[in-house]
Amino acid sequence: MQSRAKSCAGSGQGERSDPKIATLTSRLSTADLNNLMLALEIDVVALTEILVPRGHRVEMGMIDAPAIHYNLKGSGRMSINRGPNVQLVPHLLIIVPPNTPFSIEVGGGDHATRLIGRDCWKRDDEGLLRVAVPNEKPEVVQICGFFNACFGHSVGLFRDLREPVVEQFDPSDKIDGKLREAMHELLSQEVGMGAMTASLLKQVIIALARRSLKSSQNWTDRFSILADRQITRAFADMVARPGAAHSVQSLASSASLSRSAFMARFSDVFGRSPMAILRDLRMRQAALELATTPAPVDVVAHNAGYQSRSSFVRAFRKAYSLDPSDYRQGVKSVGDDERA
């Protein structure tokens, strides 16, 4: 697989939030969801084309990243973690949780399906991994992408997903075009390839969120970081304005909670304190500003919510093991090498 794996280390989201909280909250507001989608960062780990002929099956999974499957054509079935089969039809999109095995199968009469062995997992002349049986006409054609979707370094949107997300799209949504273009970008290896593939996959995630808001079953409720509307409101404010003068008290007020209740519920959802999460968000903003603008370090520090340059430098060094100036120079050197 084309691989550029980067985990959202230390997400601390493996624990589910208290079910009592979920019963007290309604759907996430459109404004909060918009702020979160705006700040969401996508990292594409790999894209693979899967072609399954009649009478065959493919088995994959157990990668530490969620997987997005888009069924381009054909009918079959998909089993996720040996659960009930999902019937595959064209333009069906499925998000498979991280570290979850899955199989894609197309029946062929009364005989048991044949496993597509690893000898059929091959890269073409352009470097794309394709899972296919030679000289067999495929019935099901899928694009499968492994990815990470994060806020800063520590909060992964799909990291605590336990059940698959399934949504039916229409040809007019042009999801297939976005994924094909993402595959083309990975193959081209041109300047900005990572940013372009991330942007295209983010468009797919946003389309999924929009479809969910119109669906009778809102998949956003399956994530602990989205299920508690009051906590999500405060988190969305942190994500949208990481450099603002946030405090535990101000965030508790935005969530309409007491300080103690806010701290308890926030820690239950994220597994970390609000200020620890905020620090990660601020460091990510600073890193992006250092990489994309000529702003002086003092300005970057101020924009990230730090009044003291020395405090900012210490926090940045702890997060990236580099001083801000060295980080900027390193990013510049990588960019120069790519253009050479």
C-alpha positions as CSV (number, residue, x, y, z in Angstrom):
1,M,0.0,0.0,0.0
2,Q,1.0,3.6,-0.5
3,S,1.8,4.4,3.1
4,R,2.3,7.6,5.0
5,A,1.0,6.4,8.3
6,K,0.6,8.9,11.1
7,S,-1.4,8.0,14.2
8,C,-3.2,10.5,16.4
9,A,-1.0,9.5,19.3
10,G,-2.4,9.6,22.8
11,S,-6.0,10.2,21.7
12,G,-7.3,8.9,25.1
13,Q,-10.7,8.3,23.6
14,G,-11.0,4.5,24.0
15,E,-13.5,4.9,26.8
16,R,-17.1,5.6,26.1
17,S,-18.8,8.5,27.7
18,D,-21.5,7.9,30.3
19,P,-24.7,6.7,28.6
20,K,-26.7,8.9,30.9
21,I,-25.0,11.9,29.3
22,A,-26.1,10.8,25.8
23,T,-29.7,10.6,26.9
24,L,-29.6,14.2,28.1
25,T,-28.3,15.6,24.8
26,S,-29.8,16.2,21.4
27,R,-28.2,16.3,18.0
28,L,-25.1,18.2,17.5
29,S,-25.8,21.7,16.3
30,T,-25.0,22.6,12.7
31,A,-22.9,25.5,13.8
32,D,-20.7,23.3,16.1
33,L,-20.4,20.6,13.5
34,N,-19.3,23.3,10.9
35,N,-16.6,24.5,13.2
36,L,-15.3,21.0,13.8
37,M,-15.3,20.1,10.1
38,L,-13.5,23.3,9.3
39,A,-10.7,22.4,11.7
40,L,-10.5,18.7,10.9
41,E,-7.2,17.5,9.5
42,I,-7.0,14.5,7.2
43,D,-4.0,12.3,6.7
44,V,-4.2,9.7,3.9
45,V,-2.4,6.5,4.9
46,A,-3.2,4.4,1.8
47,L,-5.6,4.0,-1.1
48,T,-6.3,0.6,-2.7
49,E,-8.5,-0.6,-5.5
50,I,-10.4,-3.8,-4.8
51,L,-11.9,-5.9,-7.6
52,V,-13.8,-9.0,-6.6
53,P,-15.2,-11.5,-9.3
54,R,-18.0,-13.9,-8.7
55,G,-17.3,-16.8,-6.4
56,H,-14.4,-14.9,-4.6
57,R,-13.8,-13.0,-1.5
58,V,-11.0,-10.8,-0.1
59,E,-10.1,-10.4,3.6
60,M,-8.3,-7.4,5.0
61,G,-8.1,-5.1,8.0
62,M,-6.4,-4.9,11.4
63,I,-4.7,-1.6,10.4
64,D,-4.5,1.1,13.1
65,A,-6.6,3.6,11.1
66,P,-10.2,3.8,10.0
67,A,-11.0,2.7,6.5
68,I,-13.4,4.3,4.0
69,H,-14.9,2.0,1.4
70,Y,-16.8,3.3,-1.6
71,N,-18.6,0.7,-3.8
72,L,-18.1,1.9,-7.4
73,K,-20.1,-0.9,-9.0
74,G,-21.6,-4.3,-8.5
75,S,-23.4,-6.2,-5.8
76,G,-22.0,-8.4,-3.1
77,R,-21.7,-8.4,0.7
78,M,-19.3,-7.1,3.2
79,S,-18.7,-8.6,6.7
80,I,-17.1,-6.3,9.3
81,N,-15.6,-8.0,12.3
82,R,-17.6,-11.1,11.5
83,G,-20.8,-9.2,12.1
84,P,-24.0,-9.2,10.0
85,N,-23.4,-8.8,6.3
86,V,-23.8,-5.4,4.7
87,Q,-25.3,-5.7,1.2
88,L,-23.1,-3.9,-1.3
89,V,-24.7,-1.8,-4.0
90,P,-23.3,1.0,-6.2
91,H,-22.4,4.3,-4.4
92,L,-22.6,2.8,-0.9
93,L,-20.1,4.3,1.5
94,I,-18.8,2.5,4.6
95,I,-16.5,3.6,7.3
96,V,-14.8,0.6,9.0
97,P,-13.4,1.2,12.6
98,P,-9.7,1.0,13.2
99,N,-8.1,-2.4,13.9
100,T,-11.2,-4.1,12.5
101,P,-11.0,-7.1,10.1
102,F,-13.4,-7.1,7.2
103,S,-14.2,-9.3,4.1
104,I,-15.8,-8.5,0.8
105,E,-17.5,-11.4,-0.9
106,V,-19.4,-12.1,-4.1
107,G,-21.3,-15.4,-4.2
108,G,-21.0,-17.8,-7.1
109,G,-23.7,-20.3,-6.8
110,D,-23.6,-23.3,-4.4
111,H,-19.9,-23.5,-4.1
112,A,-17.9,-21.8,-1.3
113,T,-16.2,-18.6,-2.3
114,R,-12.4,-18.7,-3.0
115,L,-10.1,-16.4,-1.0
116,I,-8.1,-14.0,-3.2
117,G,-4.6,-14.7,-2.0
118,R,-1.8,-12.3,-1.4
119,D,-0.2,-13.2,-4.7
120,C,-3.1,-11.3,-6.3
121,W,-2.3,-8.2,-4.3
122,K,-0.1,-6.4,-6.8
123,R,1.1,-2.9,-7.7
124,D,0.5,-1.8,-11.2
125,D,3.1,0.1,-13.3
126,E,2.1,3.4,-11.6
127,G,2.6,2.0,-8.1
128,L,-1.1,1.6,-7.2
129,L,-2.0,-1.4,-5.1
130,R,-4.7,-3.4,-6.8
131,V,-6.4,-6.5,-5.3
132,A,-7.7,-8.5,-8.3
133,V,-7.9,-12.0,-9.8
134,P,-6.1,-12.2,-13.2
135,N,-8.3,-12.9,-16.2
136,E,-11.5,-12.7,-14.1
137,K,-14.2,-10.1,-14.7
138,P,-14.8,-8.2,-11.4
139,E,-18.4,-8.0,-10.1
140,V,-17.6,-5.6,-7.2
141,V,-15.2,-2.7,-7.7
142,Q,-14.3,-0.6,-4.6
143,I,-11.9,2.1,-3.6
144,C,-10.6,1.5,-0.1
145,G,-8.8,4.3,1.8
146,F,-7.1,4.1,5.2
147,F,-6.8,7.5,6.8
148,N,-6.6,9.5,10.0
149,A,-9.0,12.4,10.8
150,C,-7.7,14.5,13.7
151,F,-8.1,17.7,15.7
152,G,-4.5,18.7,16.6
153,H,-2.3,15.8,17.6
154,S,-4.4,14.2,20.3
155,V,-8.0,13.9,19.2
156,G,-9.0,11.5,16.5
157,L,-12.6,11.7,15.2
158,F,-12.9,8.0,14.3
159,R,-10.5,6.6,16.8
160,D,-13.1,5.3,19.2
161,L,-15.6,4.2,16.5
162,R,-16.9,0.7,17.4
163,E,-19.5,0.2,14.7
164,P,-19.4,0.8,11.0
165,V,-20.9,3.9,9.5
166,V,-23.0,3.1,6.4
167,E,-24.5,5.7,4.1
168,Q,-26.0,5.4,0.6
169,F,-25.0,8.2,-1.9
170,D,-26.2,9.1,-5.4
171,P,-24.2,9.4,-8.6
172,S,-24.9,13.1,-8.5
173,D,-22.9,13.4,-5.3
174,K,-19.7,12.6,-7.3
175,I,-18.0,10.8,-4.4
176,D,-16.4,8.4,-6.9
177,G,-14.8,11.3,-8.8
178,K,-13.2,12.7,-5.6
179,L,-11.8,9.3,-4.6
180,R,-10.4,8.6,-8.1
181,E,-8.8,12.0,-8.2
182,A,-7.2,11.3,-4.8
183,M,-5.8,8.1,-6.2
184,H,-4.4,10.0,-9.2
185,E,-2.8,12.5,-6.8
186,L,-1.0,9.7,-4.9
187,L,0.2,8.2,-8.2
188,S,1.5,11.5,-9.6
189,Q,3.7,12.3,-6.5
190,E,3.7,16.0,-7.5
191,V,4.3,18.9,-5.2
192,G,1.4,19.3,-2.8
193,M,0.3,15.7,-3.3
194,G,-0.4,15.2,0.5
195,A,-2.4,18.4,0.8
196,M,-4.5,17.6,-2.3
197,T,-5.3,14.0,-1.3
198,A,-6.2,15.2,2.2
199,S,-8.4,17.9,0.8
200,L,-10.3,15.5,-1.5
201,L,-10.8,12.9,1.3
202,K,-12.0,15.7,3.6
203,Q,-14.7,16.6,1.0
204,V,-15.9,13.0,1.3
205,I,-16.1,13.2,5.1
206,I,-18.0,16.5,4.9
207,A,-20.4,15.0,2.4
208,L,-20.9,12.1,4.8
209,A,-21.6,14.5,7.7
210,R,-24.1,16.4,5.6
211,R,-25.9,13.2,4.6
212,S,-26.0,12.2,8.3
213,L,-27.8,15.4,9.2
214,K,-30.5,14.4,6.8
215,S,-30.6,10.8,7.9
216,S,-33.0,9.3,10.4
217,Q,-29.9,7.7,12.1
218,N,-27.3,10.3,12.9
219,W,-23.9,8.6,12.9
220,T,-22.3,11.5,14.8
221,D,-24.0,10.2,18.0
222,R,-21.7,7.2,17.8
223,F,-18.6,9.2,18.7
224,S,-17.9,10.1,22.3
225,I,-16.5,13.5,21.3
226,L,-19.7,14.3,19.5
227,A,-22.4,12.6,21.6
228,D,-22.3,15.1,24.6
229,R,-23.6,18.3,23.0
230,Q,-22.6,20.6,25.8
231,I,-19.0,19.3,25.9
232,T,-18.9,19.4,22.1
233,R,-20.0,23.0,22.1
234,A,-17.0,23.9,24.3
235,F,-14.6,21.7,22.3
236,A,-15.8,23.3,19.0
237,D,-15.0,26.7,20.5
238,M,-11.5,25.5,21.4
239,V,-11.0,24.1,17.9
240,A,-12.3,27.2,16.2
241,R,-10.3,29.7,18.4
242,P,-7.4,27.9,20.0
243,G,-5.5,31.2,20.6
244,A,-8.4,32.8,22.5
245,A,-8.0,33.4,26.3
246,H,-9.8,30.2,27.2
247,S,-9.9,29.0,30.8
248,V,-11.6,26.1,32.5
249,Q,-14.2,28.5,33.8
250,S,-14.9,30.2,30.5
251,L,-15.2,26.8,28.7
252,A,-17.5,25.5,31.5
253,S,-19.7,28.6,31.0
254,S,-19.9,28.0,27.2
255,A,-21.0,24.5,28.0
256,S,-23.6,25.8,30.5
257,L,-22.1,23.6,33.2
258,S,-20.5,24.1,36.6
259,R,-16.7,24.0,36.6
260,S,-16.6,20.6,38.4
261,A,-19.2,19.1,36.1
262,F,-17.5,20.4,33.0
263,M,-14.1,19.0,34.1
264,A,-15.6,15.6,34.9
265,R,-17.6,15.3,31.7
266,F,-14.8,16.6,29.5
267,S,-12.3,14.2,31.0
268,D,-14.8,11.3,30.6
269,V,-15.1,12.1,26.9
270,F,-11.5,12.9,26.0
271,G,-9.5,11.1,28.7
272,R,-7.5,14.3,29.3
273,S,-8.0,17.7,30.8
274,P,-9.4,20.7,28.8
275,M,-6.1,22.6,29.1
276,A,-4.1,19.6,27.9
277,I,-6.3,19.3,24.8
278,L,-6.1,23.1,24.3
279,R,-2.3,23.1,24.5
280,D,-2.2,20.4,21.7
281,L,-4.6,22.5,19.5
282,R,-2.5,25.6,20.1
283,M,0.7,23.8,19.2
284,R,-0.9,22.5,16.0
285,Q,-2.0,26.0,15.0
286,A,1.5,27.3,15.7
287,A,3.1,24.6,13.6
288,L,0.9,25.4,10.7
289,E,1.6,29.1,11.0
290,L,5.3,28.5,11.1
291,A,5.1,26.2,8.1
292,T,2.9,28.4,5.9
293,T,3.6,32.1,6.9
294,P,6.7,34.3,7.4
295,A,5.3,35.6,10.7
296,P,7.9,36.1,13.5
297,V,8.0,33.6,16.3
298,D,6.6,36.3,18.7
299,V,3.6,36.8,16.5
300,V,3.0,33.0,16.2
301,A,3.2,32.7,20.0
302,H,0.7,35.5,20.5
303,N,-1.7,34.0,17.9
304,A,-1.5,30.7,19.7
305,G,-2.5,32.3,23.0
306,Y,0.9,32.8,24.6
307,Q,1.9,36.2,26.1
308,S,5.4,34.9,26.8
309,R,7.8,33.8,24.0
310,S,9.8,31.7,26.4
311,S,6.7,29.8,27.6
312,F,5.6,29.2,24.0
313,V,9.1,28.0,23.0
314,R,9.1,25.5,25.9
315,A,5.6,24.2,25.0
316,F,6.5,23.9,21.3
317,R,9.8,22.1,22.1
318,K,7.9,19.7,24.2
319,A,5.4,19.0,21.5
320,Y,7.8,18.8,18.5
321,S,11.2,18.2,20.1
322,L,12.4,21.3,18.1
323,D,12.6,25.0,18.7
324,P,10.0,27.0,16.5
325,S,12.8,28.4,14.3
326,D,14.3,25.0,13.7
327,Y,10.9,23.5,12.9
328,R,10.3,26.2,10.3
329,Q,13.7,25.7,8.7
330,G,13.1,21.9,8.6
331,V,9.7,22.4,6.8
332,K,11.4,24.8,4.4
333,S,14.2,22.3,3.6
334,V,11.7,19.6,2.9
335,G,9.7,21.9,0.5
336,D,12.9,22.8,-1.3
337,D,13.8,19.2,-1.8
338,E,10.4,18.4,-3.2
339,R,10.7,21.2,-5.7
340,A,14.2,20.2,-6.8
